[in-house]
Amino acid sequence: MLDRIAASKEHYLNLLSARQKLVASNIANADTPGYRAKDIDFQREFLTLAKGADPAVFETDGLPVGNDGNNVNVEEQARLLAENAIRFQFVSMKIKGEFKDIKMALQDGRNG
């Protein structure tokens, strides 16, 4: 049970890492003609828990395209970075809390 919970959190953190790289790439290519912003569908990827597989990356639809064919909106990418950071903090806090609970249970077992 614990292994499955840890594996799901590990998978989620891997998705966050992949998204961080994608968003950084999007920002780096904000002035590259023809470049299209990319992202990851978190819900689908997390539900499938495709172990060892790279997440499916898609071009973000519905964004305005400039004269050069580029659709990167730096403000939107900054929002995605902030969202990613919040998700990472949340999962990190959950993991820390779970380890604290485990440590307390172990200590209670030794004292009981």
C-alpha distances in whole Angstrom, upper triangle without the diagonal:
4,5,5,6,9,10,11,13,14,15,17,19,20,21,23,25,26,27,29,31,32,33,35,36,38,39,41,42,44,47,47,49,47,43,41,38,34,31,27,26,23,22,22,21,18,17,18,16,18,17,20,22,24,24,27,30,33,36,36,38,41,42,46,47,50,53,51,48,46,44,42,42,41,41,38,36,37,35,32,32,32,29,27,27,26,23,22,23,21,18,19,20,16,15,17,17,13,14,17,15,13,17,18,16,17,20,21,19,22,25,24
4,5,5,6,8,10,11,12,14,15,16,18,20,21,22,24,26,27,29,30,32,33,35,36,37,39,41,42,45,45,47,46,42,40,37,33,30,27,26,22,22,23,21,18,18,19,16,19,17,19,22,24,24,27,29,32,35,35,38,41,41,45,46,49,52,50,48,45,42,40,40,40,39,37,35,35,33,30,30,29,27,25,25,24,21,20,21,19,15,16,17,14,11,14,14,10,11,14,12,10,14,16,14,15,18,19,18,20,23,23
4,6,5,6,9,10,10,12,14,15,16,18,20,21,22,24,25,27,28,30,31,33,34,36,37,39,40,44,43,45,44,40,38,35,32,28,25,24,21,21,21,19,16,17,17,14,16,14,16,19,21,21,24,27,30,34,34,37,39,40,44,45,47,50,48,46,43,41,39,39,38,38,36,34,34,33,30,29,29,27,24,25,24,21,20,21,19,16,17,18,15,13,15,16,13,13,16,15,13,16,19,17,17,21,22,21,23,26,26
4,5,5,6,9,10,10,12,14,15,16,18,20,21,23,24,26,27,29,30,31,33,35,36,37,39,42,42,44,42,38,36,33,29,26,23,22,19,18,18,16,13,13,14,11,13,12,15,17,19,19,22,25,28,31,31,34,37,37,41,42,45,48,46,44,41,39,37,37,37,37,34,32,32,31,28,28,28,25,23,24,23,20,19,21,19,15,17,18,15,13,17,17,13,15,18,17,15,19,21,19,20,23,24,23,26,28,28
4,5,5,6,9,10,11,12,14,15,17,19,20,21,23,25,26,27,29,30,32,33,35,36,37,41,41,43,41,38,35,32,29,25,22,21,17,17,18,16,13,13,14,12,15,14,16,19,20,19,22,25,27,31,30,33,35,36,40,41,44,47,45,43,40,38,36,36,35,34,32,30,30,28,26,25,25,23,20,21,20,17,16,17,15,12,13,14,11,10,13,13,10,12,15,14,13,17,18,17,18,22,22,22,25,27,27
4,5,5,6,9,10,10,12,14,15,16,18,20,21,23,24,26,27,29,30,32,33,35,36,40,39,41,40,36,34,31,28,25,21,21,18,18,19,16,13,15,16,12,15,13,15,17,19,19,22,24,27,30,30,33,36,36,40,41,43,46,44,42,39,37,35,35,34,33,31,29,29,28,25,24,24,22,19,20,19,16,15,16,15,11,12,13,11,8,12,13,10,11,14,14,13,15,18,17,18,21,22,22,24,27,27
4,5,5,6,9,10,10,12,14,15,16,18,20,21,22,24,26,27,28,30,31,33,34,38,37,39,38,34,32,29,26,22,19,19,16,16,16,14,11,13,13,9,11,9,11,14,15,16,19,21,24,28,28,31,34,34,38,39,41,44,42,40,37,35,33,34,33,33,30,28,29,27,24,24,24,22,19,20,20,17,15,17,16,12,14,16,14,11,15,16,14,14,18,18,16,19,22,21,21,25,26,26,28,30,31
4,5,5,6,9,10,11,12,14,15,16,18,20,21,22,24,26,27,29,30,31,33,36,36,38,36,32,30,27,24,20,17,16,13,13,13,11,8,9,10,7,10,10,12,14,15,14,17,20,22,25,26,28,31,31,35,36,39,42,40,38,35,33,31,31,31,30,28,26,26,25,22,22,22,19,17,18,18,14,14,16,14,11,13,15,12,11,15,16,14,15,18,18,18,20,23,22,23,26,27,27,29,32,32
4,5,5,6,9,10,10,12,14,15,16,19,20,21,22,24,25,27,28,30,31,35,35,37,35,32,30,26,23,20,17,16,13,13,15,13,9,12,13,10,13,12,14,16,16,15,18,20,23,26,25,28,31,31,34,36,38,41,40,37,34,32,30,30,29,28,26,24,24,23,20,19,19,17,14,15,15,11,10,12,11,7,9,11,9,8,12,13,11,13,16,16,16,19,21,21,22,25,26,26,28,30,31
4,5,5,6,9,10,10,12,14,15,17,18,20,21,23,24,26,27,29,30,34,33,36,34,31,29,26,22,19,16,17,14,15,16,13,11,13,14,10,12,10,11,13,14,14,17,19,22,25,25,28,31,31,35,35,38,41,39,36,33,31,29,30,29,29,26,24,24,23,20,19,20,18,15,16,16,13,11,14,13,9,10,13,12,10,13,15,14,14,18,18,18,20,23,23,23,26,27,28,29,32,32
4,5,5,6,9,10,10,12,14,15,16,18,20,21,22,24,26,27,29,32,31,33,32,28,26,23,20,16,13,14,11,12,12,9,7,10,10,7,8,8,9,10,11,10,14,16,19,22,22,25,28,28,32,33,35,38,36,34,31,29,27,28,27,27,25,22,23,22,19,18,20,17,14,16,17,13,12,15,14,11,13,16,14,13,16,18,17,18,21,21,21,23,26,26,26,29,31,31,33,35,36
4,5,5,6,9,10,11,12,14,15,16,18,20,21,22,24,26,27,30,30,32,31,27,25,21,18,15,12,12,8,10,11,9,7,10,11,9,11,11,12,13,12,11,14,15,18,21,21,24,26,26,30,31,33,36,35,32,29,27,25,25,25,24,22,20,20,19,16,15,16,14,11,13,13,9,9,12,11,8,11,13,12,12,15,17,16,17,20,21,21,23,25,26,27,29,31,31,33,35,36
4,5,5,6,9,10,10,13,14,15,16,18,20,21,22,24,26,29,29,31,30,27,25,21,18,15,13,14,11,13,15,12,10,14,15,12,13,13,13,14,13,12,15,16,19,21,21,25,27,27,30,31,33,36,34,32,29,27,24,25,24,24,21,19,19,18,15,14,15,13,10,11,12,9,7,10,11,8,9,12,12,11,14,16,16,16,19,21,21,22,25,26,26,28,30,31,33,35,36
4,5,5,6,9,10,11,12,14,15,17,18,20,21,23,24,28,27,30,28,25,23,20,17,14,12,13,11,14,14,11,10,14,14,11,11,10,10,11,9,9,13,14,17,20,20,24,26,26,29,30,32,35,33,30,27,26,24,24,23,24,22,19,20,19,16,15,17,15,12,13,15,12,10,14,14,11,12,16,16,14,17,20,19,19,22,24,23,25,28,28,29,31,33,33,35,37,38
4,5,5,6,9,10,10,12,14,15,16,18,20,21,22,26,25,27,26,22,20,17,14,11,8,9,7,10,11,8,8,12,12,10,11,11,11,11,9,7,10,11,14,16,17,20,23,23,26,27,29,32,30,28,25,23,21,22,21,21,19,16,18,17,13,13,15,13,10,12,14,11,10,14,14,12,14,17,16,16,19,21,20,22,24,25,25,27,30,30,31,34,35,36,37,40,40
4,5,5,6,9,10,10,12,14,15,16,18,20,21,24,24,27,26,22,20,17,14,11,9,11,9,12,13,11,11,14,15,13,14,15,15,14,12,10,13,13,15,17,17,20,23,22,25,26,28,31,30,27,24,22,20,20,19,19,17,14,15,14,11,10,12,10,6,8,10,8,7,11,12,10,12,15,15,15,17,20,20,21,23,25,25,27,29,30,31,33,35,36,37,39,40
4,5,5,6,9,10,11,12,14,16,17,18,20,23,23,26,25,21,20,17,14,12,11,13,12,15,16,13,13,17,17,15,15,15,14,14,11,11,14,13,16,18,18,22,24,23,26,27,28,31,29,27,24,22,20,20,19,20,18,15,15,16,12,11,13,12,9,10,13,11,9,13,14,13,13,17,17,16,18,21,21,22,24,26,26,28,30,31,32,34,36,36,38,40,41
4,5,5,6,9,10,11,12,14,15,17,18,22,21,23,22,18,17,14,11,9,8,11,11,14,14,11,13,16,16,14,14,14,13,12,8,8,10,9,13,15,15,19,22,21,24,24,26,29,27,24,21,20,18,19,18,19,17,14,16,16,12,12,15,14,10,13,15,13,12,16,17,15,16,20,20,19,22,24,24,25,28,29,29,31,33,34,35,37,39,39,41,43,44
4,5,5,6,8,10,10,12,14,15,16,20,20,22,21,17,15,12,9,7,6,10,9,13,14,12,13,16,17,15,16,16,16,14,11,9,11,9,11,13,13,16,19,18,21,22,23,27,25,22,19,17,15,16,15,16,14,11,12,12,9,9,12,11,8,11,13,11,11,15,16,15,16,19,20,20,22,25,25,26,28,30,30,32,34,35,36,38,40,41,42,44,45
4,5,5,6,9,10,11,12,14,15,19,19,22,21,17,16,13,11,9,10,13,12,16,17,15,16,19,20,18,19,19,18,17,14,12,14,12,14,15,15,19,21,19,22,22,24,27,25,23,20,18,15,16,14,15,13,10,11,12,9,7,10,10,7,9,12,11,10,14,16,15,16,19,20,20,22,24,25,25,28,30,30,31,34,35,36,38,40,41,42,44,45
4,6,5,6,9,10,10,12,14,17,17,20,19,16,15,12,10,10,11,14,14,18,19,16,17,21,21,19,19,19,17,16,12,12,14,12,14,15,15,19,21,20,22,22,23,26,23,22,18,18,15,16,15,16,15,11,13,14,11,10,13,14,11,13,16,15,14,17,19,18,19,22,23,23,24,27,28,28,30,32,32,34,36,38,38,40,42,43,44,46,47
4,5,5,6,9,10,10,12,15,15,17,16,13,11,8,7,6,8,12,13,17,17,15,17,20,20,19,18,19,18,16,12,11,11,9,10,11,12,15,18,16,19,19,20,23,21,19,15,14,12,14,13,15,13,10,12,13,10,10,14,14,11,14,17,16,15,19,20,20,21,24,25,25,27,29,29,30,33,34,35,36,39,40,40,42,44,45,46,48,50
4,5,5,6,9,10,10,14,14,17,16,13,11,8,7,7,10,13,14,17,18,17,18,22,22,21,21,22,21,19,16,14,14,11,12,12,11,15,17,15,17,17,19,22,20,18,14,13,10,11,10,11,10,6,8,10,7,7,11,11,10,12,15,15,15,18,19,19,20,23,24,25,26,29,30,30,33,34,35,36,39,40,41,43,44,46,47,49,50
4,5,5,6,9,10,13,14,17,17,13,13,10,10,11,13,17,17,21,22,20,21,25,25,24,23,24,22,21,17,16,17,14,15,15,15,18,20,17,19,19,20,22,20,19,15,15,11,12,10,12,12,8,9,12,10,8,12,13,12,13,16,17,16,19,21,21,21,24,26,26,27,30,31,31,33,35,36,37,39,41,41,43,45,46,47,49,51
4,5,5,6,9,11,11,14,14,10,10,9,9,10,13,17,18,21,22,20,22,25,25,24,23,24,22,20,16,15,16,13,13,13,13,17,19,17,18,17,18,20,18,16,13,13,10,12,11,14,13,10,12,15,12,12,15,16,15,16,20,19,19,22,24,24,24,27,29,28,30,33,33,34,36,38,38,40,42,43,44,46,48,49,50,52,53
4,5,5,6,10,10,12,12,8,8,5,7,9,12,16,17,21,21,20,22,25,25,25,24,25,24,22,18,16,16,12,12,11,11,14,16,13,15,14,15,17,15,14,10,9,6,9,8,11,10,7,10,12,11,11,15,15,14,17,19,19,20,22,24,24,25,28,29,29,31,34,34,35,37,39,40,41,43,45,46,47,49,50,52,54,55
4,5,5,8,10,13,14,10,11,9,10,12,15,19,20,23,24,23,24,28,28,27,27,28,26,25,21,19,19,16,16,14,14,17,18,14,15,15,15,18,16,15,11,11,7,8,6,9,10,7,8,12,11,10,14,15,15,16,19,20,20,22,24,25,25,28,30,30,31,34,35,36,38,40,40,41,44,45,46,48,50,51,52,54,55
4,6,8,8,12,13,10,12,11,12,14,17,21,22,26,26,25,26,30,30,29,28,29,27,25,21,20,20,17,17,16,16,19,20,17,18,17,16,18,16,15,12,13,10,11,10,13,14,11,12,15,14,13,17,18,17,18,22,22,22,24,27,27,27,30,32,32,33,36,37,37,39,41,42,43,45,47,47,49,51,52,53,55,57
4,5,5,8,9,7,9,9,11,14,17,21,22,26,26,25,27,30,30,29,28,29,27,25,21,20,20,16,16,14,14,17,18,15,15,14,13,15,12,12,9,10,8,10,10,14,14,11,14,16,15,15,19,20,19,21,24,24,24,27,29,29,30,33,34,34,36,38,39,40,42,44,44,45,48,49,50,52,54,55,56,58,59
4,6,8,10,8,9,9,12,14,18,21,23,26,27,26,28,31,31,31,30,31,30,27,24,22,21,18,17,14,14,16,16,13,13,11,11,13,11,11,7,8,5,7,7,11,11,10,12,15,15,15,18,19,19,21,23,24,25,27,29,29,30,33,34,35,36,39,40,41,42,44,45,46,49,50,51,53,55,56,57,59,60
4,6,9,8,11,11,15,18,21,24,26,30,30,29,31,34,34,34,33,34,33,30,26,25,24,21,19,17,17,18,19,15,14,12,10,11,9,10,7,10,8,10,10,14,15,14,15,18,18,18,21,23,23,24,27,28,28,30,33,33,34,36,38,38,40,42,43,44,46,48,49,50,52,54,54,56,58,59,60,62,64
4,6,6,9,11,14,17,21,24,26,29,29,28,31,33,33,33,32,33,31,28,25,24,23,19,18,15,16,18,19,16,15,12,11,11,8,9,7,10,9,12,13,16,17,15,18,20,20,20,23,24,24,26,29,29,29,32,34,34,35,37,39,39,41,43,44,45,47,49,49,50,53,54,55,56,59,60,61,63,64
4,6,9,12,15,18,22,25,27,30,30,29,32,35,34,34,33,35,33,30,26,25,23,20,18,15,16,17,18,15,14,10,9,9,5,6,5,9,10,13,15,18,18,17,20,22,22,22,26,27,26,28,31,31,32,34,36,36,37,40,41,42,43,46,46,47,50,51,52,53,56,57,57,59,61,62,64,66,67
4,6,10,13,16,20,22,25,28,27,27,30,32,31,32,31,32,31,28,24,23,21,17,15,12,13,14,15,13,12,9,9,9,6,4,5,8,10,13,15,19,18,17,20,22,21,22,26,26,26,28,30,30,31,34,35,35,37,39,40,41,43,45,45,46,49,50,51,52,55,56,57,59,60,61,63,65,66
4,7,9,13,16,19,22,25,24,24,27,29,28,29,28,29,28,25,21,20,18,14,13,10,11,13,14,12,12,10,10,12,9,7,5,7,8,11,13,16,15,14,17,19,18,19,22,23,22,25,27,27,27,30,32,32,33,36,37,37,39,41,42,43,45,47,47,49,51,52,53,55,57,57,59,61,62
4,6,10,14,16,19,22,21,21,24,26,26,26,25,27,26,23,19,18,15,12,10,6,7,9,11,9,10,9,10,13,11,8,6,5,6,10,12,15,13,12,16,17,15,17,20,20,20,23,25,24,25,28,29,29,31,34,34,35,37,39,39,41,43,44,45,47,49,50,51,53,55,55,57,59,60
4,7,11,13,16,19,19,18,21,23,23,24,23,25,24,21,18,16,14,10,8,6,6,9,11,9,11,10,12,15,13,11,8,6,5,8,10,12,10,9,13,14,12,13,17,16,16,19,21,21,22,25,26,26,27,30,31,31,33,35,36,37,40,41,42,43,45,46,47,49,51,52,54,56,57
4,7,10,13,16,15,15,18,20,20,20,19,21,20,18,14,12,10,6,5,4,5,9,12,11,14,14,16,19,17,14,12,10,9,11,13,15,12,10,14,14,11,13,16,15,14,18,20,19,20,23,24,23,25,28,28,29,31,33,33,35,37,38,39,41,43,44,45,47,48,49,51,53,54
4,7,9,12,12,12,14,17,17,17,17,19,19,16,13,10,9,6,6,6,6,10,13,12,16,16,19,22,20,18,15,13,11,13,14,15,12,10,13,13,9,11,14,13,12,15,17,15,16,20,20,20,22,25,25,25,28,30,30,31,34,35,35,37,39,40,41,43,45,46,48,49,50
4,6,9,9,8,10,13,13,13,13,16,16,13,10,7,6,5,6,9,9,12,15,15,19,20,22,26,24,21,19,16,15,16,17,18,14,13,15,15,11,13,15,13,11,15,16,14,15,19,19,18,20,23,22,23,26,27,27,29,31,32,33,35,37,37,38,41,42,43,45,47,47
4,6,6,6,9,10,11,12,13,16,17,14,12,8,7,8,8,11,10,12,15,16,20,21,24,27,26,23,21,18,17,18,19,19,16,15,17,16,13,15,17,14,13,16,17,14,16,19,19,18,21,23,22,23,26,27,27,29,31,32,32,35,36,37,38,41,42,42,44,46,47
4,6,5,6,8,10,10,12,14,16,14,12,9,10,10,11,14,13,16,18,19,23,24,27,30,29,26,24,21,20,20,20,20,17,16,17,16,12,14,15,12,11,14,14,11,13,16,15,14,17,19,18,19,22,23,23,25,27,28,28,31,33,33,34,37,38,38,41,43,43
4,6,5,6,9,10,12,15,17,15,15,11,11,13,14,16,15,17,19,21,24,26,29,33,32,29,26,23,22,23,23,23,19,19,20,18,15,17,18,14,14,17,16,13,15,18,16,15,19,20,19,20,23,23,23,25,28,28,28,31,33,32,34,37,37,38,41,42,42
4,6,5,6,9,10,13,15,13,13,10,9,11,12,15,15,17,19,21,25,26,30,33,32,28,26,24,23,24,25,25,21,20,23,21,17,19,21,17,16,20,19,16,18,21,19,18,21,23,21,22,26,26,25,27,30,30,30,33,35,34,36,39,39,40,42,44,44
4,6,5,6,7,10,12,10,10,6,7,10,12,15,16,18,21,22,26,27,30,33,31,28,26,24,23,24,24,25,21,20,22,20,17,18,20,17,15,18,18,15,16,19,18,16,19,22,20,20,24,25,23,25,28,28,28,31,33,33,34,37,38,38,40,42,43
4,5,5,8,10,13,12,12,9,11,13,15,19,19,21,24,25,28,30,33,36,34,31,29,26,25,26,26,26,22,21,23,21,17,19,20,16,14,17,17,13,14,17,16,13,16,19,17,17,20,21,20,22,25,25,25,28,30,29,31,33,34,34,37,39,39
4,6,9,11,14,13,14,12,13,15,17,20,20,22,25,26,30,31,34,38,36,33,31,29,28,28,29,29,25,24,26,24,20,22,23,19,18,21,20,16,18,20,18,16,19,21,19,19,23,23,21,24,27,26,26,29,31,30,32,35,35,35,38,40,40
4,5,9,12,10,12,10,11,14,16,20,21,22,25,27,31,32,35,38,36,33,31,29,28,29,30,30,26,25,27,25,22,23,25,21,20,22,22,19,19,23,21,18,21,24,21,21,25,25,23,25,29,28,28,31,33,32,33,36,37,36,39,41,41
4,6,9,9,11,9,12,15,17,21,22,24,27,28,32,33,36,39,37,34,32,30,28,29,30,30,27,25,27,25,22,22,24,21,18,21,21,17,17,20,19,16,19,21,19,18,22,23,21,22,26,25,25,28,30,29,30,33,34,34,36,39,39
4,6,6,8,8,10,14,16,20,22,24,27,28,32,32,35,38,36,33,31,29,28,30,30,31,27,25,27,26,23,23,25,23,20,23,23,20,19,23,22,19,21,24,22,21,24,26,24,25,29,28,27,30,33,32,32,36,37,36,38,41,41
4,5,8,10,13,16,19,23,24,27,30,31,34,35,37,40,38,35,33,31,30,31,31,32,29,27,29,28,24,24,26,24,21,23,24,20,19,23,22,19,20,23,21,20,23,25,22,23,27,27,26,28,31,30,30,33,35,34,36,39,39
4,7,9,12,15,19,22,24,27,30,31,34,34,36,39,36,33,31,30,29,31,30,32,29,26,28,28,24,24,26,24,21,23,24,21,20,23,23,20,21,24,23,21,24,26,24,25,28,29,27,30,33,32,32,35,37,36,38,41,41
4,6,9,12,15,19,21,24,27,28,31,31,33,35,33,30,28,27,26,28,28,30,27,24,26,26,23,23,25,23,20,23,24,21,20,24,24,21,22,26,24,23,26,28,27,27,31,31,30,32,35,35,35,38,40,39,41,44,44
4,6,9,12,16,18,21,24,24,28,27,30,32,30,27,25,24,23,25,25,26,24,21,23,23,19,20,22,21,18,20,22,19,19,22,23,20,22,25,24,23,26,28,27,28,31,32,31,33,36,36,36,39,41,41,42,45,46
4,6,10,13,15,18,21,22,25,25,28,30,28,25,23,22,20,22,23,24,21,19,21,21,17,17,20,18,15,18,20,17,17,21,21,19,21,24,23,22,25,27,26,27,31,31,31,33,36,36,36,39,41,41,43,45,46
4,7,10,12,15,18,19,23,23,25,28,26,23,21,20,19,21,22,23,20,18,21,21,17,19,21,19,17,20,22,19,20,23,23,21,24,27,26,25,29,30,29,31,34,34,34,37,39,39,40,43,44,44,46,48,49
4,7,9,12,16,16,19,19,22,24,22,19,17,16,15,18,19,20,17,15,18,18,15,16,19,18,16,19,21,19,19,23,23,22,24,27,27,27,30,31,31,32,35,36,36,38,41,41,42,44,46,46,48,50,51
4,6,9,12,13,16,16,19,22,20,17,15,13,14,16,18,19,16,15,18,18,15,17,20,18,17,21,22,20,21,25,25,24,27,29,29,29,32,34,33,35,38,38,39,41,43,43,45,47,48,49,51,53,54
4,6,10,10,13,12,15,18,16,13,11,10,10,13,15,17,14,13,17,17,15,17,20,19,18,21,23,22,23,26,27,26,28,31,31,32,34,36,36,38,40,41,41,44,46,46,47,50,51,52,54,56,56
4,7,7,10,11,14,17,17,13,11,9,9,11,13,14,11,11,15,14,12,15,18,16,16,20,21,20,22,25,25,25,28,30,30,31,33,35,35,37,39,40,41,43,45,46,47,49,50,51,53,55,56
4,6,9,10,14,17,17,13,12,9,11,12,15,16,13,14,17,17,15,18,20,19,20,23,24,23,25,28,28,28,31,33,33,34,36,38,38,40,42,43,44,46,48,48,50,52,53,54,56,58,58
4,7,9,13,16,16,13,12,9,11,12,15,15,12,14,18,16,16,19,21,20,21,24,25,24,27,29,29,30,32,34,34,36,38,39,40,42,44,44,46,48,49,50,52,54,55,56,58,60,60
4,6,10,13,14,11,9,6,8,8,12,12,10,12,15,14,14,17,19,18,20,23,24,24,26,28,29,29,32,33,34,35,38,39,40,42,43,44,46,48,49,50,52,54,55,56,58,60,60
4,7,10,11,9,8,6,8,8,12,13,12,14,17,17,17,20,22,21,23,25,27,27,29,31,32,33,35,37,37,39,41,42,43,45,47,48,49,51,53,54,55,57,58,60,62,63,64
4,7,8,6,5,4,8,9,13,15,14,15,18,19,19,21,23,23,24,27,28,29,30,33,34,34,36,38,39,40,42,44,45,46,48,50,51,52,54,55,57,59,60,61,63,65,65
4,5,5,5,6,9,10,13,15,15,16,19,20,20,22,24,25,26,28,30,31,32,34,36,36,38,40,41,42,44,46,47,48,50,52,53,54,56,57,59,60,62,63,65,66,68
4,5,7,9,12,14,16,18,19,19,22,24,24,26,28,29,29,32,34,34,35,38,39,40,41,44,45,46,48,49,50,52,54,55,56,58,60,61,62,64,65,67,68,70,71
4,6,9,11,13,15,18,19,19,21,23,23,24,27,28,28,31,33,33,34,37,38,39,40,42,44,44,46,48,49,50,52,54,55,56,58,59,60,62,64,65,67,68,70
4,7,10,12,15,18,17,17,20,22,21,23,26,26,26,29,31,31,32,35,36,36,38,41,41,42,44,46,47,48,50,52,52,54,56,57,58,60,62,63,65,66,67
4,6,9,11,14,14,14,17,18,18,19,22,23,23,25,28,28,29,31,33,33,35,37,38,39,41,43,44,45,47,48,49,51,53,54,55,57,59,60,61,63,64
4,6,10,12,11,11,14,15,15,17,20,20,20,23,25,25,26,29,30,31,32,35,35,36,38,40,41,43,45,46,47,49,50,52,53,55,56,57,59,61,62
4,6,9,8,8,11,12,12,14,16,17,17,20,22,22,23,26,27,28,29,32,33,34,35,37,38,40,42,43,44,46,48,49,50,52,53,55,56,58,59
4,6,5,6,9,10,11,13,14,15,17,19,20,21,23,25,26,27,29,30,32,33,35,36,38,39,41,42,44,45,47,48,50,51,53,54,56,57,58
4,5,5,6,9,10,10,12,14,15,16,18,20,21,23,24,26,27,29,30,31,33,35,36,37,39,41,42,43,45,47,48,49,51,52,54,55,57
4,5,5,6,9,10,11,12,14,15,17,18,20,21,23,25,26,27,29,30,32,33,35,36,37,39,41,42,44,45,47,48,49,51,53,54,55
4,5,5,6,9,10,10,12,14,15,16,18,20,21,23,24,26,27,29,30,32,33,35,36,38,39,41,42,44,45,47,48,50,51,52,54
4,5,5,6,9,10,10,12,14,15,16,18,20,21,22,24,26,27,28,30,32,33,34,36,37,39,41,42,43,45,46,48,49,51,52
4,5,5,6,9,10,11,13,14,15,17,19,20,21,23,25,26,27,29,30,32,33,35,36,37,39,41,42,43,45,47,48,49,51
4,5,5,6,9,10,11,12,14,15,17,19,20,21,23,24,26,27,29,30,32,33,35,36,38,39,41,42,43,45,47,48,49
4,5,5,6,9,10,10,12,14,15,16,18,20,21,22,24,26,27,29,30,32,33,34,36,37,39,40,42,43,45,46,48
4,5,5,6,9,10,10,12,14,15,16,18,20,21,22,24,26,27,28,30,32,33,34,36,37,39,40,42,43,45,46
4,5,5,6,9,10,11,12,14,15,17,19,20,21,23,24,26,27,29,30,31,33,35,36,37,39,41,42,43,45
4,5,5,6,9,10,11,12,14,15,17,19,20,21,23,25,26,27,29,30,32,33,35,36,38,39,41,42,43
4,5,5,6,9,10,11,12,14,15,17,18,20,21,23,24,26,27,29,30,32,33,35,36,38,39,41,42
4,5,5,6,9,10,10,12,14,15,16,18,20,21,22,24,26,27,28,30,31,33,34,36,37,39,40
4,5,5,6,9,10,11,12,14,15,16,18,20,21,23,24,26,27,29,30,31,33,35,36,37,38
4,5,5,6,9,10,11,12,14,15,17,18,20,21,23,24,26,27,29,30,32,33,35,36,37
4,5,5,6,9,10,11,12,14,15,17,18,20,21,22,24,26,27,28,30,32,33,35,36
4,6,5,6,9,10,10,12,14,15,16,18,20,21,22,24,26,27,28,30,32,33,34
4,5,5,6,9,10,11,12,14,15,17,19,20,21,23,24,26,27,29,31,31,33
4,5,5,6,9,10,11,12,14,15,17,18,20,21,23,24,26,27,29,30,31
4,5,5,6,9,10,11,12,14,15,16,18,20,21,22,24,26,27,29,30
4,5,5,6,9,10,10,12,14,15,16,18,20,21,22,24,26,27,28
4,5,5,6,9,10,11,12,14,15,17,18,20,21,23,25,26,27
4,5,5,6,9,10,11,12,14,15,17,18,20,21,23,24,25
4,5,5,6,9,10,11,12,14,15,16,18,20,21,22,24
4,5,5,6,9,10,11,12,14,15,16,18,20,21,22
4,5,5,6,9,10,11,12,14,15,16,19,20,21
4,5,5,6,9,10,10,12,14,15,17,18,20
4,5,5,6,9,10,11,12,14,15,16,18
4,5,5,6,9,10,10,12,14,15,16
4,5,5,6,9,10,11,13,14,15
4,5,5,6,9,10,11,12,14
4,5,5,6,8,10,10,12
4,5,5,6,9,10,10
4,5,5,6,9,10
4,5,5,6,9
4,5,5,6
4,6,5
4,6
4
